[in-house]
Amino acid sequence: MLFKKWETGFMKIVKEEHPLLEMRNISKNFEAVQALKNANLSLKKGEIRALLGSNGSGKSTLVKVLSGLVAPSGGEIYFDGQPVPIRNAKEARDLGIAVAYQDYSLIPKMSVLDNIMLSLAPCGRGGRIDEAGARETAQFYLNLLKIEVPLEAVVELLMPSTQSMIEIAKALALKPKILILDEATASLHSDEVDIVFEVLRKLKEEGTSVIVVTHRMNEIFRICDSCTILKSGETVAEGKIDQLDLDEIVFHMTGKYPDKTIGRKAAESNSGEKEAVLDIQAMTMPPKIKSVDFKVYQGEIVGIGGLDGQGQSEFIRAILADKKYSGGTIIYKGREIHYKSTADAVADGIGFISGDRSRESVFPLRSVAENLFAGDAAKGALLAYLPPKEIEDFAQQAMKDYGVVAGSSKHPANSLSGGNQQKLVIGRWIALSPQLLLLDDPTKGVDINSRQEIHRILRECVKNGMSVVYVSSDNEELLEIADRIYVFYEGRISALLEGADRAEEKLIAAMLGISGQAAEKGKTADEKKA
């Protein structure tokens, strides 16, 4: 039997030594949304267990419950055989639970030393910080993970992969009984993953238990003893790693078996009918992008999918000249381009919308009208006088056209919901009539109604000839909005999905690096090539 399946109303328990951790029938409601539905997870001492599931399956919520960041709506947690309350992060930490997050819990402006020692600085007499002891401890964990940066280095100035390693070092410094890696290896290079796994094996020998949240199948087969799979907030299966099959895992995640005949396909079916607005050939940006070919035709929405940290964001920012690439060519509107700045790209009809509204899109303290008009202002409209009434009329029409709900166009942008802020930004860019619009996870943190409205707006735009490149971390959204989907895996295109191939199981398989005849247990497409 490959899996122990969980059935509605009860769970089948194998009689053996009691686990270090048991999460029984955990439920969590966020208003009308039920993120967890009687989910279960167990972990033995010295066990490394993978927690798997597609986007929205409840993995992150379960981790937040265990780490004390979210209170469960129902269920029980047992630690070493005893029921325990975990009402906050301190209670989780006191039990010996530490988490390393993909999005980091680091404070960017602080040093490496201060970040690692923030919650456990050793004290000397009178409660004073033992600086020598703090430095020694921090340096020990840097050495353990082979992180070669000064303790005084400011975190925000370091490479993302180095920040991820420091996030793991910070969790290790708590000397946890249970270490949770919540997609913490997503932005790591292969040599860094090797280092982390070496440390995990040592921790396992010492009796530390580990929960690994990841979508990388090659990682779970390399390091994990067992796995638990969630789907739609429920535990649907668990099993020993040496008994698992990649197809079975994808089936339990999606309800369908993957078609392993998927691979890279040429999007030439449209070439005779529509003009290629964007043609990228062999773009390279080590180590994030490795010889990527990519085409966008007039009047289509091209989706980009993949796990976080696979090069998607760097790729579209290279098109915009926000990132520099070292090889390949970009042909836009029939000519090779070499923009010196993002301003050059915008002037040439390329727009960009980020999912990070607060830092890259919205002017939070400026009014709704000013935010909507900012695009025209950037093109030089501020050099000419415009009567306030003309700006107000422009804002009112834009709010109507793009469904921006606000009490007044004079209200600050930060008074709007996330969805309305994003529609505001989209309205600003569409007012500039770009020929190519790049969007980097634009509906992150946006409610479903606003998401549907954004999709409607973009569909109207492509009907009028605009071309759209749409990066999303939400598989369901990609399948809903994109005409074709390029899937990134470790800096390469693992598949191009169009027509009948636009299916969830194929998308997930490509995200995991499964393609061609790569059916051997634990091997990805890249490993097959090697």
C-alpha positions as CSV (number, residue, x, y, z in Angstrom):
1,M,0.0,0.0,0.0
2,L,1.7,3.2,-1.2
3,F,-0.3,5.6,1.0
4,K,-2.2,5.6,4.2
5,K,-5.3,7.5,3.1
6,W,-7.3,9.7,5.3
7,E,-11.0,9.2,5.2
8,T,-13.8,11.6,6.2
9,G,-14.8,11.3,9.8
10,F,-11.9,9.3,11.1
11,M,-8.2,8.6,10.5
12,K,-6.4,5.3,10.3
13,I,-3.6,5.2,12.8
14,V,-0.7,2.7,12.7
15,K,0.1,1.4,16.2
16,E,3.7,2.3,17.0
17,E,5.7,4.5,19.3
18,H,3.8,7.7,20.0
19,P,5.0,10.6,17.8
20,L,6.7,13.7,19.0
21,L,4.1,15.8,17.4
22,E,0.4,15.2,16.4
23,M,-1.9,17.7,14.9
24,R,-5.4,16.2,15.0
25,N,-8.4,17.4,13.1
26,I,-7.1,20.9,12.7
27,S,-9.6,23.4,11.2
28,K,-9.2,27.1,10.4
29,N,-11.8,29.5,9.1
30,F,-11.0,32.9,7.7
31,E,-14.5,34.4,7.7
32,A,-16.3,32.5,5.0
33,V,-13.2,30.7,3.7
34,Q,-12.3,27.4,5.3
35,A,-8.5,27.0,4.9
36,L,-8.2,23.8,6.9
37,K,-10.8,21.0,7.3
38,N,-9.9,18.5,10.0
39,A,-6.3,18.3,8.8
40,N,-3.9,15.9,10.4
41,L,-0.1,15.6,10.7
42,S,2.2,13.5,12.8
43,L,6.0,13.7,13.2
44,K,8.3,11.3,15.0
45,K,11.5,12.2,16.8
46,G,14.4,12.3,14.3
47,E,12.0,12.2,11.3
48,I,12.2,14.4,8.2
49,R,8.7,14.7,6.8
50,A,7.6,16.6,3.7
51,L,4.4,18.6,3.8
52,L,3.1,18.7,0.2
53,G,0.1,20.2,-1.7
54,S,-0.6,22.5,-4.5
55,N,-1.2,26.3,-4.1
56,G,-4.1,26.9,-1.7
57,S,-4.1,23.4,-0.2
58,G,-3.6,24.7,3.3
59,K,0.1,24.0,3.9
60,S,1.0,27.5,4.9
61,T,-2.0,27.8,7.2
62,L,-1.1,24.5,8.9
63,V,2.5,25.8,9.5
64,K,1.2,29.0,10.9
65,V,-1.0,27.1,13.3
66,L,1.9,25.0,14.5
67,S,4.2,28.1,14.8
68,G,1.6,30.1,16.8
69,L,1.0,32.7,14.1
70,V,-2.6,31.7,13.6
71,A,-5.1,30.3,16.1
72,P,-6.9,27.2,14.9
73,S,-10.7,27.2,14.8
74,G,-10.8,23.6,16.0
75,G,-8.7,20.5,16.6
76,E,-5.9,19.4,19.0
77,I,-2.1,19.5,19.1
78,Y,-0.1,16.9,21.0
79,F,3.5,17.3,21.8
80,D,5.4,14.3,23.2
81,G,2.1,12.6,23.9
82,Q,0.6,15.6,25.9
83,P,-2.0,18.1,24.7
84,V,-0.6,21.5,24.3
85,P,-2.0,25.0,23.5
86,I,-0.1,27.0,20.9
87,R,-1.7,30.4,21.1
88,N,1.2,32.5,20.0
89,A,4.7,32.4,18.6
90,K,6.3,32.4,22.1
91,E,4.5,29.2,23.1
92,A,5.6,27.5,19.9
93,R,9.2,28.6,20.5
94,D,9.0,27.4,24.2
95,L,8.1,24.0,22.9
96,G,11.1,24.0,20.6
97,I,9.5,24.8,17.3
98,A,11.4,27.1,14.9
99,V,10.5,28.1,11.3
100,A,12.6,29.3,8.4
101,Y,10.3,31.1,5.9
102,Q,10.7,31.6,2.1
103,D,9.6,35.2,2.5
104,Y,12.0,35.7,5.4
105,S,11.5,36.9,9.0
106,L,14.7,38.9,8.7
107,I,14.8,42.6,9.4
108,P,16.4,44.1,6.2
109,K,18.0,47.1,7.8
110,M,19.7,45.1,10.6
111,S,23.0,43.2,10.4
112,V,23.4,39.5,10.1
113,L,24.5,39.3,13.7
114,D,21.5,41.2,15.0
115,N,19.0,39.1,13.0
116,I,20.4,35.8,14.2
117,M,20.6,36.9,17.8
118,L,17.4,39.0,17.9
119,S,15.3,36.6,20.0
120,L,18.0,34.8,22.0
121,A,20.9,37.1,22.7
122,P,22.9,35.5,25.5
123,C,23.0,37.7,28.6
124,G,25.7,38.4,31.1
125,R,25.4,39.9,34.5
126,G,22.6,42.3,35.1
127,G,20.8,41.3,31.9
128,R,23.4,42.9,29.7
129,I,24.0,41.3,26.3
130,D,27.1,39.1,26.2
131,E,28.4,40.5,22.9
132,A,31.3,38.1,22.7
133,G,28.9,35.1,23.3
134,A,26.5,36.5,20.7
135,R,29.1,36.8,18.1
136,E,30.5,33.3,18.8
137,T,27.0,31.8,18.5
138,A,26.1,33.6,15.3
139,Q,29.5,32.8,13.7
140,F,29.0,29.1,14.6
141,Y,25.8,28.9,12.6
142,L,27.2,30.8,9.7
143,N,30.1,28.4,9.6
144,L,27.7,25.4,9.9
145,L,25.9,26.5,6.7
146,K,29.1,27.8,5.1
147,I,27.8,31.3,4.8
148,E,30.8,33.5,4.0
149,V,29.6,37.0,4.9
150,P,30.7,39.3,7.7
151,L,28.5,39.4,10.8
152,E,28.2,43.2,10.4
153,A,26.8,42.9,6.8
154,V,23.4,44.5,6.4
155,V,20.9,41.9,5.3
156,E,19.1,43.8,2.6
157,L,22.4,44.2,0.7
158,L,22.9,40.5,0.4
159,M,21.9,38.1,-2.4
160,P,18.4,36.5,-2.0
161,S,20.0,33.1,-1.7
162,T,22.3,34.3,1.1
163,Q,19.4,35.8,2.9
164,S,17.6,32.5,2.7
165,M,20.6,30.7,4.2
166,I,20.7,33.3,7.0
167,E,17.0,32.7,7.6
168,I,17.8,29.0,8.1
169,A,20.7,29.9,10.4
170,K,18.4,32.1,12.5
171,A,16.0,29.1,13.0
172,L,18.8,26.7,13.8
173,A,20.2,29.1,16.4
174,L,17.0,28.5,18.4
175,K,18.2,24.8,18.8
176,P,14.7,23.5,17.9
177,K,13.2,20.1,18.6
178,I,11.2,20.7,15.5
179,L,12.6,22.6,12.5
180,I,10.1,23.7,9.8
181,L,11.5,24.8,6.4
182,D,8.6,26.6,4.7
183,E,9.8,26.7,1.1
184,A,13.1,28.0,2.6
185,T,15.1,26.3,-0.1
186,A,13.1,27.8,-3.0
187,S,15.7,30.5,-3.8
188,L,18.8,28.4,-3.0
189,H,21.3,27.2,-5.6
190,S,22.1,23.5,-5.8
191,D,25.3,23.8,-3.8
192,E,23.5,25.6,-1.1
193,V,20.7,23.0,-1.0
194,D,23.4,20.4,-0.6
195,I,24.8,22.2,2.4
196,V,21.4,22.5,4.0
197,F,20.6,18.8,3.5
198,E,24.0,17.9,5.0
199,V,23.0,19.8,8.2
200,L,19.5,18.3,8.2
201,R,21.0,14.8,8.2
202,K,23.2,15.7,11.2
203,L,20.1,17.1,13.0
204,K,18.2,13.9,12.3
205,E,21.0,11.8,13.8
206,E,20.8,14.0,16.9
207,G,17.0,13.5,17.2
208,T,15.8,16.8,15.8
209,S,12.6,16.4,13.7
210,V,12.1,18.4,10.5
211,I,9.1,19.4,8.4
212,V,10.0,20.3,4.9
213,V,7.4,22.3,2.8
214,T,8.4,22.2,-0.8
215,H,7.2,21.6,-4.3
216,R,10.6,20.3,-5.5
217,M,10.1,16.5,-5.8
218,N,13.8,15.8,-6.2
219,E,14.4,17.4,-2.8
220,I,11.8,15.2,-0.9
221,F,13.3,12.0,-2.4
222,R,16.8,13.1,-1.4
223,I,16.1,14.1,2.2
224,C,12.7,13.1,3.5
225,D,11.6,10.0,5.3
226,S,7.9,10.4,4.8
227,C,5.3,12.9,3.5
228,T,1.8,14.3,4.3
229,I,-0.3,15.6,1.4
230,L,-3.0,18.3,1.7
231,K,-5.7,19.1,-0.8
232,S,-8.3,21.8,-0.3
233,G,-7.4,22.1,3.4
234,E,-7.7,18.3,4.1
235,T,-5.1,15.6,4.7
236,V,-5.7,13.3,1.8
237,A,-2.7,10.9,2.0
238,E,0.6,10.1,3.8
239,G,3.3,7.6,3.3
240,K,6.9,6.6,3.5
241,I,9.1,8.2,0.8
242,D,10.7,4.9,-0.3
243,Q,7.1,3.7,-1.2
244,L,6.0,6.7,-3.1
245,D,5.7,7.4,-6.8
246,L,5.7,10.8,-8.5
247,D,2.5,10.1,-10.4
248,E,0.8,9.2,-7.1
249,I,1.9,12.3,-5.4
250,V,0.6,14.5,-8.3
251,F,-2.7,12.6,-8.3
252,H,-3.3,13.2,-4.6
253,M,-2.4,16.9,-5.0
254,T,-4.7,17.4,-8.0
255,G,-7.0,14.5,-8.3
256,K,-5.6,13.6,-11.7
257,Y,-2.5,11.7,-12.9
258,P,0.0,13.7,-14.9
259,D,0.5,13.2,-18.6
260,K,4.3,12.8,-18.8
261,T,4.3,13.4,-22.6
262,I,4.4,17.1,-22.0
263,G,7.6,18.9,-23.0
264,R,8.7,22.0,-24.8
265,K,6.5,23.0,-27.6
266,A,6.9,25.7,-30.2
267,A,4.1,28.3,-30.2
268,E,4.1,28.5,-34.0
269,S,0.4,27.8,-34.4
270,N,-0.3,31.5,-34.1
271,S,2.6,32.7,-36.2
272,G,0.7,32.7,-39.5
273,E,-2.2,34.6,-38.1
274,K,-0.7,37.1,-35.7
275,E,2.4,39.2,-35.4
276,A,5.1,38.3,-32.8
277,V,5.2,41.4,-30.7
278,L,8.0,39.9,-28.5
279,D,10.5,37.3,-29.5
280,I,13.2,36.4,-27.0
281,Q,16.0,34.0,-28.0
282,A,18.3,32.3,-25.6
283,M,18.1,34.9,-22.8
284,T,20.7,34.1,-20.1
285,M,21.2,35.7,-16.7
286,P,23.3,33.3,-14.5
287,P,22.3,31.7,-12.2
288,K,18.6,32.6,-12.5
289,I,17.9,32.4,-16.3
290,K,19.4,29.7,-18.5
291,S,18.9,30.1,-22.3
292,V,15.2,30.9,-22.4
293,D,13.2,31.2,-25.6
294,F,9.9,33.0,-25.4
295,K,7.3,34.5,-27.8
296,V,4.3,36.7,-27.4
297,Y,1.9,37.4,-30.2
298,Q,-0.4,40.4,-30.7
299,G,-3.6,40.2,-28.7
300,E,-2.9,37.3,-26.4
301,I,-2.2,36.7,-22.7
302,V,0.9,34.6,-22.2
303,G,1.1,33.1,-18.7
304,I,4.3,32.3,-16.8
305,G,4.1,29.7,-14.1
306,G,6.5,27.9,-11.8
307,L,7.5,27.6,-8.2
308,D,8.8,30.7,-6.5
309,G,12.4,31.5,-7.2
310,Q,12.6,29.8,-10.6
311,G,13.6,32.9,-12.5
312,Q,10.2,34.2,-13.6
313,S,10.4,37.6,-12.0
314,E,14.0,38.2,-13.1
315,F,13.0,37.2,-16.7
316,I,10.2,39.8,-17.1
317,R,12.3,42.5,-15.3
318,A,15.0,41.9,-17.8
319,I,12.6,42.7,-20.6
320,L,11.8,45.9,-18.9
321,A,15.6,46.7,-18.4
322,D,15.2,46.5,-14.6
323,K,17.6,43.6,-14.6
324,K,20.6,43.0,-16.9
325,Y,20.9,39.8,-18.9
326,S,24.3,38.5,-20.1
327,G,23.3,36.6,-23.3
328,G,20.6,36.3,-25.9
329,T,18.4,38.7,-27.8
330,I,15.1,40.5,-27.3
331,I,13.2,41.5,-30.4
332,Y,10.3,43.8,-29.8
333,K,8.0,45.0,-32.6
334,G,10.4,43.5,-35.2
335,R,13.6,45.1,-33.9
336,E,16.3,44.1,-31.5
337,I,16.2,46.3,-28.3
338,H,18.8,47.4,-25.9
339,Y,17.1,49.6,-23.4
340,K,19.4,51.5,-21.0
341,S,16.6,52.1,-18.4
342,T,13.0,51.2,-17.6
343,A,12.1,54.7,-18.7
344,D,13.2,53.7,-22.2
345,A,11.0,50.6,-22.1
346,V,8.0,52.6,-21.0
347,A,8.6,55.2,-23.7
348,D,8.6,52.4,-26.2
349,G,5.2,51.1,-25.2
350,I,6.0,48.5,-22.4
351,G,4.1,48.7,-19.1
352,F,4.9,46.9,-15.9
353,I,2.6,46.1,-12.9
354,S,4.1,44.5,-9.8
355,G,2.3,42.4,-7.1
356,D,4.2,44.4,-4.5
357,R,1.8,47.3,-4.5
358,S,3.1,49.1,-1.5
359,R,6.7,49.3,-2.7
360,E,6.5,49.4,-6.5
361,S,3.1,50.5,-7.7
362,V,1.0,52.7,-5.4
363,F,1.7,56.1,-4.0
364,P,-0.1,55.3,-0.7
365,L,-0.4,58.9,0.7
366,R,-1.4,60.4,-2.6
367,S,-5.0,60.6,-3.7
368,V,-6.7,58.2,-6.0
369,A,-6.9,60.8,-8.7
370,E,-3.1,61.6,-8.4
371,N,-2.3,57.9,-8.6
372,L,-4.4,57.4,-11.7
373,F,-2.9,60.5,-13.3
374,A,0.7,59.5,-12.4
375,G,1.2,57.7,-15.7
376,D,0.5,60.8,-17.8
377,A,2.6,62.8,-15.4
378,A,5.5,60.5,-16.0
379,K,5.2,61.1,-19.8
380,G,5.6,64.9,-19.3
381,A,2.0,66.1,-18.7
382,L,3.1,67.9,-15.6
383,L,5.1,70.3,-17.8
384,A,1.7,71.6,-19.1
385,Y,-0.9,73.1,-16.8
386,L,-4.0,70.9,-16.5
387,P,-7.0,72.4,-14.6
388,P,-8.0,70.4,-11.5
389,K,-11.4,69.8,-13.0
390,E,-9.8,68.0,-16.0
391,I,-7.8,65.8,-13.7
392,E,-10.9,65.1,-11.6
393,D,-12.9,64.2,-14.7
394,F,-10.1,61.9,-15.9
395,A,-10.0,60.2,-12.5
396,Q,-13.8,59.7,-12.3
397,Q,-13.9,58.2,-15.8
398,A,-11.0,55.9,-15.0
399,M,-12.6,54.8,-11.7
400,K,-15.8,53.9,-13.6
401,D,-13.9,52.1,-16.5
402,Y,-11.8,50.0,-14.2
403,G,-14.2,49.4,-11.3
404,V,-12.1,51.3,-8.7
405,V,-14.3,51.6,-5.6
406,A,-13.5,54.6,-3.4
407,G,-15.4,57.0,-1.3
408,S,-13.9,59.8,-3.3
409,S,-11.1,60.3,-5.8
410,K,-9.6,62.7,-3.3
411,H,-9.1,59.9,-0.7
412,P,-5.6,58.5,-0.2
413,A,-4.8,55.4,-2.1
414,N,-3.9,53.5,1.1
415,S,-7.6,53.8,2.1
416,L,-8.5,51.4,-0.7
417,S,-8.6,47.6,-0.5
418,G,-5.8,45.7,-2.1
419,G,-8.0,44.8,-5.0
420,N,-9.0,48.4,-5.7
421,Q,-5.4,49.5,-5.3
422,Q,-4.4,47.1,-8.0
423,K,-7.2,48.1,-10.3
424,L,-6.1,51.7,-9.8
425,V,-2.5,50.8,-10.9
426,I,-3.9,48.8,-13.9
427,G,-6.0,51.8,-14.9
428,R,-3.0,54.1,-14.7
429,W,-1.0,51.9,-17.1
430,I,-3.8,51.2,-19.5
431,A,-4.3,54.9,-19.8
432,L,-0.9,55.0,-21.4
433,S,-2.0,52.5,-24.1
434,P,1.0,50.2,-23.9
435,Q,1.5,47.6,-26.6
436,L,3.0,45.1,-24.2
437,L,2.0,44.9,-20.5
438,L,4.0,42.8,-18.1
439,L,2.4,41.8,-14.8
440,D,4.3,40.1,-12.0
441,D,1.9,38.2,-9.7
442,P,-0.6,41.2,-9.8
443,T,-3.4,39.5,-7.9
444,K,-1.4,38.5,-4.9
445,G,-3.5,39.3,-1.8
446,V,-6.4,40.3,-3.9
447,D,-10.0,39.1,-3.3
448,I,-11.7,36.9,-5.8
449,N,-14.1,39.5,-7.1
450,S,-11.3,42.0,-7.7
451,R,-9.3,39.3,-9.4
452,Q,-12.2,38.5,-11.8
453,E,-12.6,42.2,-12.5
454,I,-8.8,42.5,-13.3
455,H,-9.1,39.5,-15.6
456,R,-12.1,41.2,-17.4
457,I,-10.1,44.4,-17.9
458,L,-7.1,42.5,-19.3
459,R,-9.3,40.5,-21.7
460,E,-10.8,43.8,-23.0
461,C,-7.3,45.1,-23.5
462,V,-6.1,42.1,-25.6
463,K,-9.3,42.3,-27.7
464,N,-8.1,45.8,-28.6
465,G,-4.7,44.5,-29.6
466,M,-2.6,44.8,-26.5
467,S,-0.3,41.8,-25.6
468,V,0.1,40.7,-22.0
469,V,2.7,38.7,-20.1
470,Y,1.2,37.4,-16.9
471,V,3.3,35.9,-14.1
472,S,1.3,34.2,-11.4
473,S,1.9,31.9,-8.5
474,D,-1.7,30.7,-8.6
475,N,-2.1,27.7,-11.0
476,E,-5.9,28.0,-11.1
477,E,-5.6,31.7,-12.2
478,L,-3.0,30.9,-14.9
479,L,-5.3,28.2,-16.4
480,E,-8.2,30.7,-16.3
481,I,-6.6,33.7,-17.9
482,A,-3.7,32.6,-20.0
483,D,-3.9,31.6,-23.7
484,R,-0.6,29.9,-23.4
485,I,1.6,29.1,-20.4
486,Y,5.4,28.9,-20.2
487,V,6.5,27.0,-17.1
488,F,9.8,27.9,-15.5
489,Y,11.9,25.3,-13.6
490,E,15.3,26.2,-12.2
491,G,15.8,29.0,-14.8
492,R,14.7,27.0,-17.8
493,I,11.4,26.5,-19.6
494,S,10.2,23.0,-18.6
495,A,7.0,23.1,-20.7
496,L,4.9,25.3,-22.9
497,L,1.2,24.5,-22.4
498,E,-1.5,25.5,-24.9
499,G,-4.7,24.1,-26.1
500,A,-5.6,20.7,-24.5
501,D,-2.3,20.7,-22.6
502,R,-3.6,23.6,-20.4
503,A,-4.5,21.3,-17.5
504,E,-3.7,21.5,-13.9
505,E,-1.9,18.1,-13.6
506,K,0.3,19.0,-16.6
507,L,1.1,22.4,-15.1
508,I,2.1,21.0,-11.7
509,A,4.1,18.2,-13.4
510,A,6.1,20.9,-15.3
511,M,6.5,23.0,-12.2
512,L,8.1,20.0,-10.6
513,G,10.4,19.4,-13.5
514,I,8.6,16.2,-14.6
515,S,8.5,15.9,-18.4
516,G,9.1,13.5,-21.3
517,Q,9.5,10.0,-20.0
518,A,11.0,11.1,-16.7
519,A,9.0,8.5,-14.7
520,E,11.8,7.2,-12.6
521,K,11.2,7.7,-8.9
522,G,12.7,11.0,-7.6
523,K,14.2,12.3,-10.9
524,T,13.4,15.6,-12.5
525,A,13.7,16.5,-16.2
526,D,17.0,18.2,-15.6
527,E,18.4,15.2,-13.8
528,K,17.3,13.0,-16.8
529,K,19.2,15.3,-19.2
530,A,22.3,14.8,-17.0
